[in-house]
């Protein structure tokens, strides 16, 4: 039976699953010519990495880290060099054909090929091909942002990573005037922050405090710039629409947390307090962004019916997806922020002198922000219960790095950790009368979250209950004790698998308390009854 064009194209496409072999591909093409079959696809479909035109949003961008563990090789693997040179020879063959020209897939194949060698020399050659792609761009050859992901991801691990990524961002911005699809999105912009974080990791071994502080400061500046650009677009239509990830905030917070840990190890007390304040500021910036986006959405809900434009609907939908992402990942950042501060305050007894001579620790000073962090996490928890995971809809944004089966479990884990560390810190710190209302209100919210959770770590929950009891022991106001106690027993009753025997040593018989049906009802205490003294 004589093979047709479709059979040959399937055969040639199968070469993408192994190393590119120019000789074998040529043999297949010669066989096609003998059978008088010709197709332009026969020169393009065998190319690895460039044969499938996948949407940029569904392609994992950090291939360098996955393939080389974030480190450049001194010497390449011979098979990798052989393969990419075969690809270059194949592209030269395509250019020799009068009826063919290089496609964007061809450029992506050779760029990926050189980056995958894992060497600085390979990186430089990939850059040359990328520049050539931009120079030859036309109506038939339109580069896309995905084309440059391999170079950007590898740039993160250069010593001059932030500067290199900035160069490429400026280059892409320049060409986006002709090709709008090249406008750097939130992921590209966040690579600069990630590059600073990677650079800091490389210098921390040397304990260079000034450099570590410089990196943390620069990453904070870049993060604020990203947030400002995001809001400028939605408020004033300046720049371009993009999406910012919680991971970017975590990278900046990690930069400050690393610097903080270095200060603690070297006994720099007062500098550690300032660094801890900067860590908390990242959480406050995140909270402010959530608040600003909520405000924008409320405003657009009022004006959307009047405008009735597809563009307005699209922007509002993207803004909603951004808010969902920020809320869903909030506990990741907040746990990182508060655990860093907790480590500092466990090491040093540093106090901040407030008005009227009252002294408190840094965490106590940020109780209001902490409550905002916790409420953001709780808000998403309730939204998930109401809408269901599948209806949130932001998955198309960078979903490759967050597998679905792991995402929900990670959310539950970090939210439990967040609640636990807040309860622990509240049980250890004397907030004084000024912050007592905040302390009780936050603990009530923690207990409500725990009572409504679908799963939890038994050990963590037991410790959380015990920490709440420690707070109760020091409350003098009967009403405050009653309200917090009611929340505690409601949370215990909802978590029937937990047997907090340790509580009996403090309260006596838990079963006697549980017999009081009023204690097991869901608390409905008005929030205005618990206030700052």
C-alpha positions as CSV (number, residue, x, y, z in Angstrom):
1,X,0.0,0.0,0.0
2,X,1.4,3.4,-1.0
3,X,1.9,5.9,1.8
4,X,0.1,9.3,1.5
5,X,1.2,12.7,2.7
6,X,-0.5,12.4,6.0
7,X,1.4,9.2,6.9
8,X,4.7,10.8,6.2
9,X,3.9,13.9,8.2
10,X,2.9,11.7,11.2
11,X,6.2,9.8,10.8
12,X,8.3,13.0,10.7
13,X,6.4,14.4,13.7
14,X,7.4,11.3,15.7
15,X,11.0,12.5,15.6
16,X,10.2,15.2,18.2
17,X,10.0,12.5,20.9
18,X,13.7,11.7,20.6
19,X,16.9,13.6,19.7
20,X,16.9,15.3,16.4
21,X,18.6,13.2,13.8
22,X,19.2,15.1,10.5
23,X,20.3,12.0,8.6
24,X,17.2,10.0,9.4
25,X,14.8,12.9,8.6
26,X,16.5,13.4,5.3
27,X,16.0,9.7,4.4
28,X,12.3,10.0,5.1
29,X,12.1,13.2,2.9
30,X,13.9,11.5,0.1
31,X,11.5,8.7,0.2
32,X,8.6,11.2,0.0
33,X,10.2,12.8,-3.1
34,X,10.6,9.4,-4.7
35,X,6.8,9.0,-4.3
36,X,6.3,12.5,-5.6
37,X,4.9,13.8,-2.4
38,X,5.8,17.3,-1.2
39,X,4.6,19.2,1.8
40,X,6.1,22.3,3.5
41,X,5.4,20.7,6.9
42,X,7.9,17.9,6.2
43,X,10.8,20.3,7.0
44,X,9.2,21.8,10.1
45,X,7.4,19.0,11.9
46,X,10.5,17.0,13.0
47,X,11.9,19.9,15.0
48,X,11.8,19.4,18.8
49,X,10.5,22.2,21.0
50,X,9.4,24.2,18.0
51,X,6.9,21.9,16.1
52,X,3.9,22.4,18.4
53,X,2.6,26.0,18.6
54,X,1.4,25.9,22.2
55,X,-0.1,29.1,23.8
56,X,2.4,30.8,25.9
57,X,0.3,30.7,29.0
58,X,0.4,26.9,29.1
59,X,4.1,26.5,28.7
60,X,6.4,26.1,31.7
61,X,8.9,28.9,31.3
62,X,11.7,27.9,33.8
63,X,13.2,25.1,31.7
64,X,16.7,26.0,32.8
65,X,16.0,25.3,36.5
66,X,14.2,22.0,35.7
67,X,16.9,20.8,33.4
68,X,20.1,22.0,35.1
69,X,19.0,22.7,38.7
70,X,19.7,26.4,38.2
71,X,23.4,26.0,37.5
72,X,25.5,26.6,34.4
73,X,27.7,23.8,33.3
74,X,31.4,24.3,32.6
75,X,31.4,21.7,29.9
76,X,28.3,20.7,27.8
77,X,27.1,17.2,27.3
78,X,28.4,16.1,23.9
79,X,25.0,14.7,22.8
80,X,23.3,18.0,23.5
81,X,25.9,20.0,21.4
82,X,25.6,17.4,18.6
83,X,21.8,17.7,18.5
84,X,21.6,21.5,18.5
85,X,24.2,21.7,15.8
86,X,22.1,19.3,13.8
87,X,19.2,21.6,14.3
88,X,21.3,24.6,13.0
89,X,22.3,22.6,10.0
90,X,18.7,21.7,9.3
91,X,17.7,25.4,9.5
92,X,20.4,26.2,7.0
93,X,18.9,23.6,4.7
94,X,15.5,25.1,5.0
95,X,16.9,28.6,4.1
96,X,18.4,27.1,0.9
97,X,15.0,26.0,-0.3
98,X,13.4,28.7,-2.6
99,X,9.9,27.9,-1.4
100,X,10.6,27.8,2.3
101,X,11.5,30.2,5.1
102,X,12.3,29.9,8.8
103,X,9.2,29.9,11.0
104,X,8.9,31.0,14.6
105,X,9.0,27.3,15.5
106,X,12.4,27.0,13.9
107,X,13.8,29.9,16.0
108,X,12.2,28.4,19.1
109,X,13.8,25.0,18.4
110,X,17.3,26.3,18.1
111,X,17.0,28.8,21.0
112,X,15.8,26.0,23.3
113,X,18.5,23.7,21.9
114,X,21.3,26.0,22.9
115,X,19.8,26.9,26.3
116,X,19.4,23.2,27.1
117,X,23.2,22.7,26.7
118,X,23.4,24.5,30.1
119,X,26.5,26.5,29.3
120,X,27.3,30.2,29.1
121,X,28.4,29.7,25.5
122,X,25.1,28.1,24.7
123,X,23.3,30.9,26.4
124,X,25.1,33.5,24.2
125,X,24.3,31.6,21.0
126,X,20.7,31.4,22.0
127,X,20.7,35.2,22.5
128,X,22.2,35.6,19.0
129,X,19.4,33.5,17.5
130,X,16.8,35.5,19.5
131,X,18.2,38.8,18.2
132,X,18.1,37.4,14.7
133,X,14.5,36.4,15.2
134,X,13.6,40.0,16.2
135,X,15.5,41.5,13.3
136,X,13.8,39.2,10.8
137,X,10.3,39.7,12.3
138,X,7.6,40.2,9.7
139,X,4.0,39.6,9.0
140,X,4.8,35.9,8.2
141,X,7.4,35.6,11.1
142,X,5.8,37.0,14.2
143,X,7.8,36.3,17.4
144,X,5.8,35.7,20.6
145,X,6.7,36.1,24.3
146,X,7.1,32.4,24.7
147,X,10.0,32.5,22.2
148,X,12.2,34.3,24.8
149,X,11.2,32.4,27.9
150,X,14.2,30.0,27.8
151,X,16.6,32.9,27.6
152,X,14.8,34.9,30.4
153,X,14.7,31.8,32.7
154,X,18.4,31.1,32.2
155,X,19.2,34.8,32.8
156,X,17.9,34.4,36.4
157,X,21.0,32.3,37.2
158,X,23.6,34.7,35.8
159,X,25.6,36.8,38.3
160,X,24.3,39.8,36.3
161,X,20.8,38.3,36.1
162,X,18.7,41.3,37.0
163,X,20.6,43.6,34.6
164,X,20.3,41.0,31.8
165,X,16.6,40.5,32.2
166,X,16.1,44.3,32.3
167,X,17.9,44.5,29.0
168,X,15.6,41.9,27.4
169,X,12.5,43.5,28.9
170,X,13.5,46.8,27.3
171,X,14.2,45.1,24.0
172,X,10.8,43.4,24.0
173,X,9.1,46.6,25.0
174,X,10.7,48.3,22.0
175,X,9.6,45.7,19.5
176,X,6.1,45.5,21.1
177,X,5.3,48.7,19.3
178,X,5.1,46.6,16.1
179,X,4.2,43.3,17.7
180,X,1.9,43.8,20.7
181,X,2.2,40.1,21.7
182,X,5.8,40.8,22.8
183,X,4.7,43.2,25.6
184,X,6.3,41.8,28.8
185,X,3.6,40.3,31.1
186,X,3.6,39.9,34.8
187,X,5.6,36.7,34.7
188,X,8.4,38.4,32.7
189,X,8.5,41.4,35.0
190,X,8.6,39.2,38.1
191,X,11.7,37.4,36.7
192,X,13.7,40.4,37.7
193,X,12.6,39.9,41.3
194,X,13.4,36.2,41.0
195,X,16.9,37.0,39.7
196,X,17.6,39.2,42.7
197,X,16.5,36.4,45.0
198,X,18.8,33.9,43.2
199,X,21.7,36.4,43.4
200,X,21.1,36.7,47.1
201,X,21.2,33.0,47.6
202,X,24.6,32.9,45.9
203,X,26.1,35.5,48.2
204,X,24.6,34.4,51.5
205,X,27.3,31.8,52.0
206,X,29.8,34.6,52.3
207,X,27.6,36.4,54.9
208,X,27.9,39.7,53.0
209,X,25.3,41.7,55.0
210,X,25.5,44.9,52.9
211,X,25.0,43.0,49.6
212,X,22.1,41.0,51.1
213,X,20.4,44.2,52.2
214,X,21.0,45.8,48.8
215,X,19.4,42.8,47.0
216,X,16.4,42.9,49.4
217,X,16.0,46.6,48.8
218,X,16.2,46.3,45.0
219,X,13.7,43.5,45.0
220,X,11.3,45.6,47.0
221,X,11.6,48.5,44.6
222,X,10.9,46.2,41.7
223,X,7.9,44.7,43.4
224,X,6.4,48.2,44.1
225,X,7.0,49.1,40.5
226,X,5.1,46.0,39.4
227,X,2.2,46.8,41.7
228,X,2.1,50.4,40.5
229,X,2.1,49.3,36.8
230,X,-0.7,46.9,37.5
231,X,-2.9,49.6,39.1
232,X,-1.9,52.3,36.6
233,X,-3.3,50.1,33.8
234,X,-6.6,49.5,35.6
235,X,-7.0,53.0,36.8
236,X,-5.6,55.1,33.9
237,X,-5.2,52.7,31.0
238,X,-1.4,53.2,31.0
239,X,0.9,50.3,29.9
240,X,-0.5,46.9,29.3
241,X,-2.7,44.3,31.0
242,X,-0.8,41.7,33.0
243,X,-1.1,39.3,35.9
244,X,1.0,39.3,39.0
245,X,1.6,36.2,41.1
246,X,1.8,35.8,44.9
247,X,5.1,33.9,44.3
248,X,6.7,37.3,43.4
249,X,5.7,38.7,46.8
250,X,7.1,35.6,48.5
251,X,10.4,36.0,46.7
252,X,10.8,39.6,48.0
253,X,9.7,38.6,51.5
254,X,12.3,35.7,51.3
255,X,15.0,38.2,50.4
256,X,14.3,40.2,53.6
257,X,13.8,37.1,55.6
258,X,17.2,35.8,54.5
259,X,18.8,39.1,55.4
260,X,17.0,39.0,58.8
261,X,18.4,35.5,59.5
262,X,21.9,36.6,58.7
263,X,21.5,39.5,61.2
264,X,20.2,37.2,63.9
265,X,23.1,34.8,63.4
266,X,25.6,37.7,63.7
267,X,23.8,39.2,66.8
268,X,22.8,42.5,65.1
269,X,19.7,43.2,67.2
270,X,18.5,46.6,66.1
271,X,19.2,45.9,62.4
272,X,17.2,42.7,62.8
273,X,14.2,44.7,64.1
274,X,14.4,47.0,61.0
275,X,14.6,44.0,58.7
276,X,11.6,42.3,60.3
277,X,9.7,45.5,59.8
278,X,10.5,45.3,56.1
279,X,9.3,41.7,55.9
280,X,6.0,42.8,57.4
281,X,5.8,45.7,54.9
282,X,5.6,43.1,52.1
283,X,2.5,41.6,53.7
284,X,1.0,45.1,54.1
285,X,1.8,45.9,50.4
286,X,0.0,42.6,49.4
287,X,-3.0,43.5,51.6
288,X,-3.1,47.0,50.1
289,X,-3.1,45.6,46.5
290,X,-6.0,43.2,47.4
291,X,-7.9,46.2,48.9
292,X,-7.3,48.4,45.8
293,X,-8.4,45.7,43.5
294,X,-11.6,45.1,45.5
295,X,-12.3,48.9,45.3
296,X,-11.8,48.8,41.5
297,X,-14.2,45.9,41.1
298,X,-16.9,47.6,43.2
299,X,-16.6,50.7,41.0
300,X,-16.7,48.6,37.8
301,X,-19.8,46.7,39.0
302,X,-21.6,50.1,39.1
303,X,-20.4,51.2,35.6
304,X,-20.2,47.9,33.7
305,X,-23.9,48.0,32.7
306,X,-23.5,51.5,31.3
307,X,-20.4,50.8,29.2
308,X,-21.4,47.3,27.8
309,X,-18.1,47.0,25.9
310,X,-16.3,43.7,25.4
311,X,-13.0,45.3,26.4
312,X,-14.4,46.5,29.7
313,X,-15.9,43.1,30.4
314,X,-12.5,41.4,29.6
315,X,-10.5,43.8,31.8
316,X,-13.0,43.3,34.7
317,X,-12.8,39.5,34.3
318,X,-9.0,39.6,34.4
319,X,-9.1,41.8,37.5
320,X,-11.5,39.4,39.2
321,X,-9.1,36.5,38.3
322,X,-6.2,38.5,39.8
323,X,-8.1,39.0,43.0
324,X,-9.0,35.3,43.2
325,X,-5.4,34.3,42.8
326,X,-4.1,36.8,45.4
327,X,-6.7,35.6,47.9
328,X,-6.1,32.0,47.2
329,X,-2.4,32.3,47.7
330,X,-2.5,34.8,50.6
331,X,-1.7,32.2,53.3
332,X,1.5,31.3,51.5
333,X,2.9,34.8,51.9
334,X,1.4,35.6,55.3
335,X,2.8,32.5,56.9
336,X,6.3,33.3,55.5
337,X,6.0,36.9,56.8
338,X,4.8,36.1,60.3
339,X,7.1,33.1,60.8
340,X,10.1,35.3,60.0
341,X,9.1,37.9,62.5
342,X,8.3,35.2,65.1
343,X,11.8,33.8,64.7
344,X,13.3,37.3,65.4
345,X,11.1,37.9,68.4
346,X,11.9,34.5,69.9
347,X,15.6,35.4,69.7
348,X,15.5,39.0,70.9
349,X,13.2,40.8,73.4
350,X,13.1,44.0,71.3
351,X,10.3,46.4,72.1
352,X,8.9,49.4,70.3
353,X,8.0,52.4,72.5
354,X,4.6,53.9,71.5
355,X,2.7,56.8,72.7
356,X,2.2,57.3,76.4
357,X,5.3,55.1,77.1
358,X,3.6,51.8,76.2
359,X,6.1,49.2,75.0
360,X,5.2,46.3,72.7
361,X,6.9,43.9,70.4
362,X,6.9,44.3,66.6
363,X,4.2,41.6,66.0
364,X,1.8,43.4,68.4
365,X,2.4,46.6,66.5
366,X,1.2,44.9,63.3
367,X,-1.8,43.2,64.8
368,X,-4.2,45.1,62.6
369,X,-2.3,44.1,59.5
370,X,-2.2,40.5,60.8
371,X,-5.9,40.5,61.1
372,X,-6.2,41.8,57.5
373,X,-4.0,39.0,56.3
374,X,-6.0,36.4,58.1
375,X,-9.3,37.8,56.9
376,X,-8.1,37.6,53.3
377,X,-7.2,34.0,53.7
378,X,-10.6,33.3,55.4
379,X,-12.5,35.2,52.6
380,X,-11.1,32.9,50.0
381,X,-11.9,29.9,52.1
382,X,-15.5,30.9,52.2
383,X,-15.5,31.8,48.5
384,X,-14.2,28.3,47.7
385,X,-17.0,26.8,49.7
386,X,-19.6,28.9,47.9
387,X,-18.4,28.7,44.3
388,X,-16.4,25.5,44.2
389,X,-12.8,25.2,43.0
390,X,-13.7,24.7,39.3
391,X,-15.6,28.0,39.0
392,X,-12.8,30.3,40.0
393,X,-11.5,30.2,36.5
394,X,-8.0,31.7,36.8
395,X,-6.3,28.4,35.9
396,X,-5.1,29.6,32.4
397,X,-2.7,32.0,34.2
398,X,0.5,30.2,34.7
399,X,-1.2,26.9,35.8
400,X,1.8,24.7,34.8
401,X,3.6,25.5,38.0
402,X,0.7,24.7,40.2
403,X,-0.7,21.2,39.6
404,X,-4.4,21.0,40.5
405,X,-4.1,18.0,42.8
406,X,-1.4,19.7,44.8
407,X,-2.8,23.2,44.9
408,X,-5.8,22.7,47.2
409,X,-3.8,20.6,49.6
410,X,-1.1,23.3,49.8
411,X,-3.7,25.9,50.5
412,X,-5.2,23.9,53.4
413,X,-1.7,23.3,54.8
414,X,-0.5,26.8,54.7
415,X,-3.7,28.2,56.1
416,X,-3.5,25.8,59.1
417,X,0.1,26.8,59.6
418,X,-0.9,30.5,59.4
419,X,-3.6,30.1,62.0
420,X,-1.3,28.1,64.3
421,X,1.6,30.6,64.3
422,X,-0.8,33.5,64.9
423,X,-2.3,31.7,67.9
424,X,1.1,30.9,69.2
425,X,2.4,34.4,68.9
426,X,-0.8,35.8,70.6
427,X,-0.4,33.4,73.5
428,X,3.2,34.5,74.1
429,X,2.9,38.2,73.8
430,X,1.5,40.7,76.3
431,X,-0.5,43.1,74.1
432,X,-1.5,45.4,76.9
433,X,-5.0,46.9,77.1
434,X,-4.4,48.9,73.9
435,X,-4.4,45.9,71.7
436,X,-6.4,43.5,73.8
437,X,-9.5,43.8,71.6
438,X,-7.5,43.1,68.5
439,X,-6.0,40.0,70.1
440,X,-9.4,38.6,71.1
441,X,-11.0,39.4,67.8
442,X,-8.1,37.7,65.8
443,X,-8.3,34.6,68.0
444,X,-12.0,34.3,67.4
445,X,-11.4,34.5,63.7
446,X,-8.7,31.8,63.9
447,X,-11.1,29.5,65.8
448,X,-13.9,30.1,63.2
449,X,-11.5,29.2,60.4
450,X,-10.5,26.0,62.2
451,X,-14.1,25.1,62.9
452,X,-15.0,25.4,59.2
453,X,-12.0,23.6,57.8
454,X,-12.4,20.3,55.9
455,X,-9.1,18.9,56.9
456,X,-6.3,19.7,59.4
457,X,-3.2,18.5,61.1
458,X,-4.3,17.0,64.4
459,X,-1.1,18.0,66.3
460,X,-1.2,21.6,65.0
461,X,-4.9,22.0,65.9
462,X,-4.4,20.7,69.5
463,X,-1.5,23.2,70.0
464,X,-3.7,25.9,68.7
465,X,-6.5,25.1,71.2
466,X,-3.9,25.1,74.0
467,X,-2.5,28.5,73.0
468,X,-6.1,29.8,73.0
469,X,-6.5,28.5,76.6
470,X,-3.3,30.3,77.6
471,X,-4.8,33.6,76.4
472,X,-8.1,32.9,78.2
473,X,-6.3,32.4,81.5
474,X,-5.1,36.0,81.4
475,X,-8.4,37.7,80.5
476,X,-10.0,39.6,83.3
477,X,-13.2,40.7,81.6
478,X,-15.9,38.1,82.0
479,X,-17.6,39.0,78.7
480,X,-14.4,38.7,76.8
481,X,-13.7,35.3,78.4
482,X,-17.2,34.1,77.7
483,X,-17.1,35.0,74.0
484,X,-13.7,33.6,73.4
485,X,-14.5,30.4,75.4
486,X,-17.6,29.9,73.3
487,X,-15.6,30.1,70.1
488,X,-13.1,27.7,71.5
489,X,-15.7,25.0,72.4
490,X,-17.5,25.5,69.1
491,X,-14.2,24.8,67.2
492,X,-13.5,21.8,69.4
493,X,-17.0,20.4,68.8
494,X,-16.6,20.8,65.0
495,X,-13.3,18.9,65.1
496,X,-14.5,15.7,66.7
497,X,-11.4,13.8,65.7
498,X,-9.3,15.9,68.1
499,X,-9.1,14.8,71.7
500,X,-7.2,17.7,73.4
501,X,-6.6,15.9,76.6
502,X,-4.1,18.6,77.6
503,X,-6.9,21.0,77.9
504,X,-8.4,19.0,80.8
505,X,-5.4,19.9,83.0
506,X,-6.2,23.5,82.7
507,X,-10.0,23.6,82.5
508,X,-10.9,20.4,84.3
509,X,-13.4,18.1,82.5
510,X,-13.9,19.1,78.9
511,X,-17.0,16.9,78.8
512,X,-18.7,19.0,81.4
513,X,-18.2,22.1,79.3
514,X,-19.4,20.3,76.2
515,X,-22.6,19.4,77.9
516,X,-23.6,23.0,77.7
517,X,-25.4,23.1,74.4
518,X,-25.0,26.9,74.2
519,X,-21.3,26.5,74.1
520,X,-21.5,24.2,71.0
521,X,-23.6,26.6,68.9
522,X,-22.0,28.7,66.2
523,X,-21.0,32.1,67.9
524,X,-22.9,35.1,66.6
525,X,-21.4,37.8,68.8
526,X,-21.5,41.2,67.2
527,X,-18.0,42.3,66.3
528,X,-18.5,45.8,67.9
529,X,-18.8,44.2,71.3
530,X,-15.1,43.4,71.2
531,X,-13.2,46.5,70.7
532,X,-9.9,48.2,71.7
533,X,-9.8,49.4,75.2
